[in-house]
Amino acid sequence: MDFITSIKNKKNISAKCSGYLILVFLVILSWAVFKILSPENFGSPTNLLSYFQASLIATTGAVGFYFVMVMGMFDFSIGANIMLSAIVGSVFAGRLGMGYFGLILGCVLTGTVVGFLNGFFYVNLRIPSMIVTTGLALIYESVANYIAGGVEQTLASELRIFGRMPGDIILALIAFIIAYLILNYTKIGTYTYAIGSNEFVAKNMGINVKKYKVIAFIISGAFLGIMSILTISYGSSMVAVTGMASMSRNFIPTMGCFFGLAFKKYGMPLQAIIIGEFVINIIFFGFIALGAPTAIQDVITGITLLIIITLTTKVNKGEIVK
């Protein structure tokens, strides 16, 4: 048994090394391409640090959203959740005079409540998660607009420690450690993978699938709440929008999750999300350095993502792709 365990451990280490090599290659490749195209405006050590700092914002939300995506569910209310959580946190911190405690409490609590509502309505209405969360996103947008009163919510300058170093890195690091521990060392993480691998088998094993789907949405919501702290601290303000305009905020955290799903076979999904979001930001800022229009940036970034997922995801023969 010790010999078999030793072989398995060696295989896991080898797989992780392969995964890290691929990710490091993607970082170097994306940096090198834009450095060659725009040597004056892109890719200095200072710039790379700022790209990484910017990537931390989406990464904190993506590591939580991974719990939902790995189960095969989706969430179209990510942007609305971030917007509502940031506005509530800003109100708690400023209007109610609760400072940093109010900012953290308002953002994380709101995100968690939104996550619970998403999970509750999804498992009870028994309709696709995309449809449920799209409908709820409209409601969250309206609630955020009502709370904001149609006025842009600005976070006071003395409350923006999480918008710069080392505050943003410390908060993001805490989020990553918590996500890693939950995924790898708790029953929630074990059942998350079990349900994601085969929901029918998980039910037959006695796992309360509905319960853990709701928990997945709650975890995702809490981490999106942390993301909202970084978002409003970095940008200093939040505007309430309606008509599904908040969906533009869904894109980058979701892309990071795709990296996590693609590199799950290497046993390093959360690490892949962190590095993957950094790659996405390198590409994004690379296009800015080139002065490319936003529409072209989105097209090229989308194509790049498809290429990355295609190269890193292997579909077994006879397996149904859905």
Stockholm file with secondary structure:
# STOCKHOLM 1.0

chainA/1-322         MDFITSIKNKKNISAKCSGYLILVFLVILSWAVFKILSPENFGSPTNLLSYFQASLIATTGAVGFYFVMVMGMFDFSIGANIMLSAIVGSVFAGRLGMGYFGLILGCVLTGTVVGFLNGFFYVNLRIPSMIVTTGLALIYESVANYIAGGVEQTLASELRIFGRMPGDIILALIAFIIAYLILNYTKIGTYTYAIGSNEFVAKNMGINVKKYKVIAFIISGAFLGIMSILTISYGSSMVAVTGMASMSRNFIPTMGCFFGLAFKKYGMPLQAIIIGEFVINIIFFGFIALGAPTAIQDVITGITLLIIITLTTKVNKGEIVK
#=GR chainA/1-322 SS CHHHHHHHHHHHHHHHHHHHHHHHHHHHHHHHHHHHHCTTTSCCHHHHHHHHHHHHHHHHHHHHHHHHHTTTCCCTTHHHHHHHHHHHHHIIIIITCCHHHHHHHHHHHHHHHHHHHHHHHHHHHTSCHHHHHHHHHHHHHHHHHHHHTTSCEECCGGGCGGGSTTHHHHHHHHHHHHHHHHHHHSHHHHHHHHHHHCHHHHHHTTCCHHHHHHHHHHHHHHHHHHHHHHHHHHHSEECCCCTTGGGGGTHHHHHHHHHHHHTGGGTCHHHHHHHHHHHHHHHHHHHHHHTCCHHHHHHHHHHHHHHHHHHHCCCCTTCCCC
#=GC SS_cons         CHHHHHHHHHHHHHHHHHHHHHHHHHHHHHHHHHHHHCTTTSCCHHHHHHHHHHHHHHHHHHHHHHHHHTTTCCCTTHHHHHHHHHHHHHIIIIITCCHHHHHHHHHHHHHHHHHHHHHHHHHHHTSCHHHHHHHHHHHHHHHHHHHHTTSCEECCGGGCGGGSTTHHHHHHHHHHHHHHHHHHHSHHHHHHHHHHHCHHHHHHTTCCHHHHHHHHHHHHHHHHHHHHHHHHHHHSEECCCCTTGGGGGTHHHHHHHHHHHHTGGGTCHHHHHHHHHHHHHHHHHHHHHHTCCHHHHHHHHHHHHHHHHHHHCCCCTTCCCC
//
